Amino acid sequence: MVKEITPSMIEEISLLERESFSSFYSDSVLLSTLKAPSFFGLASVDNKVLGYVFSTVVLDEANIDRIAVKKEYRNQKIATKLLIELENRLKEKGVKKVLLEVRRSNAVAIKLYLSLGYKKIYERKNYYENGEDALIYIKNL
Ligand SMILES: CC(C)(COP(=O)(O)OP(=O)(O)OC[C@H]1O[C@@H](n2cnc3c(N)ncnc32)[C@H](O)[C@@H]1OP(=O)(O)O)[C@@H](O)C(=O)NCCC(=O)NCCS
């Protein structure tokens, strides 16, 4: 089931952050992220949080800031479902386009975004601390 993220999910999201990202959000960053007025996030829940997506909404534009699925639940379309539901909810809010950025090496995430119709618009060279490029994708809703 896909649900809107609530502060009660913070502990589980924090664990998932740590298993999914080398530069994970600390608990205090997570808390302030979730409290920001521009924040909109969804979680896939089945007794526990299996995955989540964070977005920031500014006027008619949204940015996908984070998406992660628990390791043992990956490759079961959980991220696909989260993104489809996110796009539907954003559309209801009047959002017209969604942007996101991804590391060039993250082939699985790139495949996910391409399968949902995201198009690459530009590249930021040496964007990450390890010198890796960021690829910027967009989708018009
Ligand atoms: C990226 C991530 C969110 C995808 O979640 P997921 O629930 O496994 O994704 P889905 O099952 O919806 O799969 C989406 C696509 O990716 C492909 N994919 C998923 N896992 C894969 C794997 N291990 N190897 C190859 N392809 C894979 C699927 O084949 C699918 O494409 P398809 O349309 O051809 O079937 C997940 O791998 C993850 O949490 N990664 C770590 C965090 C991260 O990198 N986030 C993105 C950057 S912010």
The ligand as an SDF file (V2000), in Angstrom:
LIG
                    3D

 48 50  0  0  0  0  0  0  0  0999 V2000
   16.7310    2.3350   -7.7800 C   0  0  0  0  0  0  0  0  0  0  0  0
   15.7470    1.5710   -6.8730 C   0  0  0  0  0  0  0  0  0  0  0  0
   14.9230    2.5740   -6.0840 C   0  0  0  0  0  0  0  0  0  0  0  0
   14.8170    0.7300   -7.7790 C   0  0  0  0  0  0  0  0  0  0  0  0
   13.8240    0.1020   -6.9620 O   0  0  0  0  0  0  0  0  0  0  0  0
   13.0500   -1.2200   -7.3980 P   0  0  0  0  0  0  0  0  0  0  0  0
   11.7940   -1.3080   -6.6040 O   0  0  0  0  0  0  0  0  0  0  0  0
   13.9620   -2.3660   -7.3530 O   0  0  0  0  0  0  0  0  0  0  0  0
   12.7110   -0.8990   -8.9280 O   0  0  0  0  0  0  0  0  0  0  0  0
   11.6280   -1.6450   -9.8340 P   0  0  0  0  0  0  0  0  0  0  0  0
   11.4250   -3.0410   -9.3580 O   0  0  0  0  0  0  0  0  0  0  0  0
   10.4190   -0.7670   -9.9370 O   0  0  0  0  0  0  0  0  0  0  0  0
   12.4080   -1.7320  -11.2070 O   0  0  0  0  0  0  0  0  0  0  0  0
   12.5300   -0.6580  -12.0940 C   0  0  0  0  0  0  0  0  0  0  0  0
   13.3980   -1.0450  -13.2690 C   0  0  0  0  0  0  0  0  0  0  0  0
   14.7380   -1.2780  -12.8610 O   0  0  0  0  0  0  0  0  0  0  0  0
   15.1600   -2.6210  -13.1950 C   0  0  0  0  0  0  0  0  0  0  0  0
   15.8540   -3.2430  -12.0780 N   0  0  0  0  0  0  0  0  0  0  0  0
   15.4590   -3.2700  -10.7860 C   0  0  0  0  0  0  0  0  0  0  0  0
   16.3770   -3.9290  -10.0630 N   0  0  0  0  0  0  0  0  0  0  0  0
   17.3450   -4.3290  -10.9130 C   0  0  0  0  0  0  0  0  0  0  0  0
   18.5560   -5.0460  -10.7820 C   0  0  0  0  0  0  0  0  0  0  0  0
   18.9560   -5.5100   -9.5850 N   0  0  0  0  0  0  0  0  0  0  0  0
   19.3150   -5.2390  -11.8670 N   0  0  0  0  0  0  0  0  0  0  0  0
   18.9250   -4.7870  -13.0760 C   0  0  0  0  0  0  0  0  0  0  0  0
   17.7740   -4.1070  -13.2740 N   0  0  0  0  0  0  0  0  0  0  0  0
   17.0070   -3.8900  -12.2170 C   0  0  0  0  0  0  0  0  0  0  0  0
   13.9060   -3.3980  -13.4520 C   0  0  0  0  0  0  0  0  0  0  0  0
   14.2000   -4.3680  -14.4330 O   0  0  0  0  0  0  0  0  0  0  0  0
   12.9320   -2.3590  -13.9100 C   0  0  0  0  0  0  0  0  0  0  0  0
   13.0070   -2.2160  -15.2830 O   0  0  0  0  0  0  0  0  0  0  0  0
   11.9780   -3.0330  -16.2140 P   0  0  0  0  0  0  0  0  0  0  0  0
   10.9100   -2.0420  -16.5860 O   0  0  0  0  0  0  0  0  0  0  0  0
   12.8210   -3.4290  -17.3380 O   0  0  0  0  0  0  0  0  0  0  0  0
   11.4610   -4.1950  -15.4350 O   0  0  0  0  0  0  0  0  0  0  0  0
   16.4920    0.5900   -5.9210 C   0  0  0  0  0  0  0  0  0  0  0  0
   17.3700   -0.2020   -6.6780 O   0  0  0  0  0  0  0  0  0  0  0  0
   17.2670    1.2810   -4.8100 C   0  0  0  0  0  0  0  0  0  0  0  0
   16.7380    1.5380   -3.7170 O   0  0  0  0  0  0  0  0  0  0  0  0
   18.5710    1.6130   -5.0550 N   0  0  0  0  0  0  0  0  0  0  0  0
   19.3960    2.3070   -4.0760 C   0  0  0  0  0  0  0  0  0  0  0  0
   19.0310    3.7630   -3.9520 C   0  0  0  0  0  0  0  0  0  0  0  0
   19.1530    4.5040   -5.2840 C   0  0  0  0  0  0  0  0  0  0  0  0
   20.1010    4.3030   -6.0210 O   0  0  0  0  0  0  0  0  0  0  0  0
   18.1860    5.3900   -5.5630 N   0  0  0  0  0  0  0  0  0  0  0  0
   18.1330    6.1440   -6.8170 C   0  0  0  0  0  0  0  0  0  0  0  0
   18.9820    7.3590   -6.8240 C   0  0  0  0  0  0  0  0  0  0  0  0
   18.3470    8.6520   -5.7800 S   0  0  0  0  0  0  0  0  0  0  0  0
  1  2  1  0
  2  3  1  0
  2  4  1  0
  2 36  1  0
  4  5  1  0
  5  6  1  0
  6  7  2  0
  6  8  1  0
  6  9  1  0
  9 10  1  0
 10 11  2  0
 10 12  1  0
 10 13  1  0
 13 14  1  0
 14 15  1  0
 15 16  1  0
 15 30  1  0
 16 17  1  0
 17 18  1  0
 17 28  1  0
 18 19  1  0
 18 27  1  0
 19 20  2  0
 20 21  1  0
 21 22  1  0
 21 27  2  0
 22 23  1  0
 22 24  2  0
 24 25  1  0
 25 26  2  0
 26 27  1  0
 28 29  1  0
 28 30  1  0
 30 31  1  0
 31 32  1  0
 32 33  2  0
 32 34  1  0
 32 35  1  0
 36 37  1  0
 36 38  1  0
 38 39  2  0
 38 40  1  0
 40 41  1  0
 41 42  1  0
 42 43  1  0
 43 44  2  0
 43 45  1  0
 45 46  1  0
 46 47  1  0
 47 48  1  0
M  END
$$$$
